[in-house]
Amino acid sequence: MDIKSYLKKNVFASVGKILTVSSVTLLLLPIIIQKIGLDLYGIISLTLLFSGVSSLIDLGLSQAIVLLSGDKKITSNQVITSAVYINLTIISIISIVFVLLNFIGVDLLGENINLNSSEKYCLLITGFFILIFMLLNNLCKSILEANYFMHVVNFSLALFTPVLYLTIYILSFFTDNVLVYIITPLIITSILFVFYVVYIKMKTDIKLVKVGRKQIIYVLKCSLRFLNLGVINSVIMPVMRYLFILMVADVGMYAIFDLSFKVAMLANSLIVSLSVPMFAVFSKLIKEKAAEMSKIAFKIFYISLLVYVAIIVGYHFLGETILSYLRLTENNLDVLYNLIFILIVSIGSVAVVEVFYRYFLGDNQLKKAFLIKLSVPITSVIFFFLMSDIEIIYRFIYAYGLSLVISAIIIFFTFMIENNKLKKLNRC
């Protein structure tokens, strides 16, 4: 495999994704919010609330598939088939839990949220089915990544947001029924799943094969080693969103909260895209070419740092102008600008060192990766309680932002120590 060619292909796909999503967001989102209102936009965002924990609920299967793609003890088809069985078992279990929670009357969205009972019920059901499809989509994306089709994943994700926004915009001319808007993200998510299945069938040699208990347990053990990482990486954002909506109980404020993350993640997505495909590369080549992989990691780090600085400077000068197209009230616009700036700086700091983190994953140093990421929830909680006098929306963002910066610093210095050890070994 030509690593440079693979990385270039992914960079072009990622840039295309970012430009497409950014353009559609900037052009359509302001019009959509004006057309349907901030509250309804907040409701649509809530449908994706539970899907954020999909990476956690899959028990680390997504990462295990990529890591085991370079394993000589088990074939790729056995890995995929075992993963499918495990995934279907997970889906069955969470379905039973979801039904039981609704049966005993647990109010998952809280009693004070400004939605009527039918809207709340439809939102919960839709959110649950989106979670199911996200579990299946994560499995498909991992298969594509393991087979060096990460650019296809980027392409599909580039289409998701434009299709969603265009659909909502078109629907706004024909109906104001909240239930129609709630179910729309589910339909698009299910179509994405169909696309993945068809592409995998057409472009890869992957097929379901007969597997025994031994293979399933082998894959499960590997995935469970990623579970601790999944808990840290996947649960923070959804939990923070969930706690925010419970504490604020206002879909309008949730829309501002959601928009701040959406824009910040969009701004930093180019940085992350430089590192994402390296997990599959590290998994296959790090044992044989550790020094070369370390050099590549540093090159990607330097490029990521330059992009990071450019994004911060660009947002400082152009941020207010770009956000003005959303046509929010002056107070909401000020809050949104400040939140996005904090998140761009903090999320971006982690994005810059993401390549080092993926180096640890590819080298099977999962315990080290877990301990590094554990700093995020611990420091977030500490800072949240220390900032009790700050307005709630800023309190969430400040606490989370500071924890991310600390995590980025830890990752950087941990990799530097690892690299120094590697240099000493090479001298010997």
N, C-alpha and C positions, 0 to 999 in steps of 0.2 A: 504493500500500500504506500502511495506517495503522500506523506503527511502534509507537506506544504500545499499540495493540490487540494487535499481534503479540507484543510483549514481555510484556504482561499474560497472554496466553494461555500463553506459555512458562513464566512464573513459576508460574502455577497448576498447570500440568502437572508442573513440577519439584518444587514443594512436595508435590503428590500422590505423586510418585514417591518422594521422600525419606521421607514419612510411612509409605507402604506398606512400603518396603524396611526402614526402621528398625523398624517394629512387628513385621514378620515375623522380622527378624534377632534382635531382643530376645526375642521369644516362643518362636520355634522353635529357634534355634541352640543355646541351652543344653540343650534337651531332646534335640536331635539328637546333640550331642557326648556327652551322658550315655549315649544309646542305642547309638551306634556306636563311641564312643571317639575320643580326640584323634588317634590315629594314622591311623584310617580317614578322618577329616575332612581330615587333611593330605594323604592320597592323592587325595581328591576335588579338593582345591585344586590339586594338581599337574597335573591334567588340563588346567587352563587356563593352565599355565605358558607354553607356546609361543605361545598366542594373543595374548599381550601384545606380540609383535613384528609383529602383522598390519599395524599402521599404518606400520611401517617397510618391510615387504616390498612393500606396494602402491605403493612408489616415489613417494608423495605424490599419488596419484590422487584420494584423498578430498578434499584441500584444493583441488586443481586444478579439480575439478568445480564446487565452490562459487564459486571465483574467476572461472572462465570463464562462469558463468551470467549475468554482466553484460557479457560480451564481444560486440562487434558484428561481429567477423570470422568467427565460427563459430556455428552454431545450437546450441541446447541438445540436440537429438536427435543431432547430429553429435558433440557432446562426449561424451554418454552412450555412444553406439555405439562410439566410439574407445576410451573407457575400458573397456568390456566386453572388447573385443579384447585390450587391453593386460593386463587382469586375468587373462584366461584363459591368456595366454602366460606370465605370472608363475607361475600355478598349475601349469602344465605343467613349467616349469623347476624349481621347488622340489620337485615330486613326483619328478622324476628324481634330484635331489640327495639327497633323503631315502632313496630306494631304494638308491642307491649307498653312502651312509653305513652303512646297515644291512647291505648286502652285504659290505662290507669289515670289518665287525665293530666299528664305532665305538660305544662305550658312552656315549650321550648323557646318561644320568642318573648316571654314575659307578658304580664297582664296589662301593662301600661302603654304598650306600643299603639300608635294611632292608626290601627287597621281594624276593620270589622271582622267578625268571626269567619265568614266565608273566604275573605281575602287571605286571612291568616292561615286557614286550613289549606287553601290552594297553594300558598307560598311554601308551606312546610312539605307538602307532598311533592311539589315540583322540585324543591331544593334537594329532597331525598333522592329522587330519580336522577337528577343531575349528578349527585354524588356517585351513584352506581355507574353511570356512563363515564364519569371521570376516572374511576378505578379501572375500567376497561380501556379507556384511552391511554392512561398511564402505562398499562401493560404493552399496548401497541407502540407507543412512543419509545419505550425501552428496547423493544425488538428492532425498531428502525435505527435507533442510536447504535446498538450493538453491531448492526450490519452496515454502519457508516452511511446511514441515510438521515443524519441529523438535519441536513438542509431541507429535506422534505417535511420534517416536523416544523421547522421554522416557516416554511411556505404555508402549511396548513394553519398555523397559528396566526400568520399574517392575514389570512382570509377571515378568520373567525370574528374579529372585532368589526371590520367593515361590513360583513354580512349581517351581523347582529344589529348594528346601528342603522344600516339601510332598511332592514326589515321593520325596525321600530318606527323609523321615520315614515315609511310608506303606510304602515298601519295607522299612524296618527291622523291620516286623512280620512280614514274609514270608520274608526271606532275609538271610543274613550273608555271601553270596558277594561278595568284593571286586570281581570283574570286572563285576558288575551295577552297582555304584555308580560304577565308572570310566566306563562307557559312557553313563550317564544324562545328564551334561552335554552330550554330543554330540547326543543325540536332541533335547533341548530347544533347542539352538543351531540345529539344522537346521529345526525347526518355526518358529523366529523368522525364518529366511530366507524360508520359504514365505509367512509373513505379510507381510513387506516387499514381496515380488514381487506378491502379490495386491493390496495397498493401492496400490502405485505404478500398477498397471494400471487400477485402478478410479478413482483420484482425480487422476491427472495425465494430461497429454497426451503424456508421454514414450513414444517408441516407437523401436525399432531401425530405422535407415535405412542406405542404402548410403553408405559413406564410402571415400575414397581414401587413398592413402599420405600425401598432404599434410595431411589433417585429423588422422590418427593421429599423425604426427610433431609437429604443432602442440600437441596435447594432451600428448604425451609430454614435449616440451620444457618445457611449463609444469609438469607434475608433477615432473620432475627438479629443477626449481628449489626445490620443496618438500622434496626428498629429504634435503638436509642438515638441515633442521629435523626431518624424520621420524627421522633417525638420533639426534638429540639427545633429542627428546621421547619416542620410542617404545622406545629400546633400554636406557635406564638402568634402569628398573624390572625388566624381565625379566632383564637381565644380573645385577642385584643379587640377585634371587631365585635365579637359577641358580647363581651363585657361592656363595650362602649354603648351598643344599642340598648342593653339592659339598664345602664346607668342614666343614659340621656333620654331614651324612649321617644325619640323624634326622628322620623325618617328623613326629614330635611337636613338635620345636622349630620346624620349618617351619610347623606349624599356628599357633603363637604368633606367628611372624613375619608370616604371612599375615593373621591376625586383626587385628594392630595396624594394618596398612595398610587393611584392609577397613573398620574402624570409623572411622579417621581420614578416609579418603576419603568415607565416608558423611556424617560430620559437616560436611565442607567442601563437599559436593556442591551445597548450596543457593547458596553464594557463586559457584561456577563456573557454575551454571545461569543466573545473571543475565547473564553475559558471552557464553556459547556462541552464542546466536542472533545476536549482533551481527556475526559474521564475514560472514554473508550480506548483512546490512544495509550494513555498511561497503563491501563489495565492489561494491555497486550504486550507492551514493549518495555516497561519500567525495569523488569528483572534483568533483561538482557542489555539495555542501553540506558542505565540510570543517569550517567553523566550527561548524555545527550538530551535526555528528557528534562533534566534540571536546567540546562542552558535554554531550551525552548520555553520553559516555565518563566525564566527571567525575561526573555524577549517579550512574551505576552504581557508580563507585569509592567514593563516600561511603556509599552503601547497603551495599556489600560490606564496607566497613570496620566499620560498625555491627554487621552480622551476625557478622563475625569475632570482635569483642570479646565479643559475647553468647555465642558458642559456647565460647570459652576460659573465660569465667566460669562458664558452665553446667557444663562438664566438670569444672572444679575442685571444684565443690560436689556434683555428682551422679555423677561418673564412677565412683567406687568402688562406689556403690550399684547402678548399672546393670550394671557388669561382674560383680558378685557373683552375678548370675543365671546366669552361665556355669558356676558351681560348679567352678572350677579349684582346684588346690592353692594354698596361700597364696603360695608362691614364684612360681609361674607367674602368679598374679593380680597380684602386685606388678610383675613384669617387664612384663606386658601393659599395666597402667595407665601406667607410665612411658613406654613406647614410644609409646603412643597420644597422650599429652600432647605429647611432642616433635614427633610428626608433625602433630598438629592445628595447632600453632604454626607449623611450617615450611611445610607444604603450604598452610595457610591464608594465609600471607603472599604466596605466589605467586598464589593464587586471588583475592585482593583486587585485584591489579594485572593480572589476566587480560584485562580489557577493554582495557587499553592495548596489551597484546601483540597482541590481535586487531585493534586499530586499525592496527598496523604491517602485519599480514598483509593486511587489506582494502585498504590503500593500496599493496600490492605492494612493500613495503620488506622483501623476504625476506632480503637480506644482513644488514640490521640485526638482524632477528629471530633469524637464525642466530647471529650473534656474541654476542647477549645470552644465548641459551640455552647456548652453548658453555661458559659459565662453570660450569654445573652439573656436568658430568662431570669437568672439570679440577680444580675445587676439591674435589669428592668424593674423587677419588683421592688428592689431596694430604693432606686431612684423615684419610683412612683409614690412610695410612702413618704420619702423625704420632701417631695414637692406638693404637699397637701394644700398649700395656700394658692397654688396656681390653678387657673381655669382648666376644667376637666379635659377639654380637647387638646390643649397645649401640654397638659400633664402627661397624657398618653404618648404624645409624639416626642417630647423631651426625654422621657424615661427610655423609650425604645431607641431613640437616636443615639443617646450616650452609650447605651449598651452595645450597639453595633460598632461604634468607633473603637471601643475597648476591645471587642472581639477581633476587629481588623488588625489592631496593633499586636495582639497575641499571635494571630496566624502568621503575620510577617516575621516576627522574631523567632517563632518556632521553626519556620522554614529555613531561616538563616542558620540556625543551629544545626538543622538537618543537612544543609548544604555544606557546612564546614566539616561535618563528619565524613561526608562523601568525598570531599577533597583530600582529607587525610588518608582515607582508604585507598584512593587512587595513587597517592604518593608511595604508599607501601607496596 
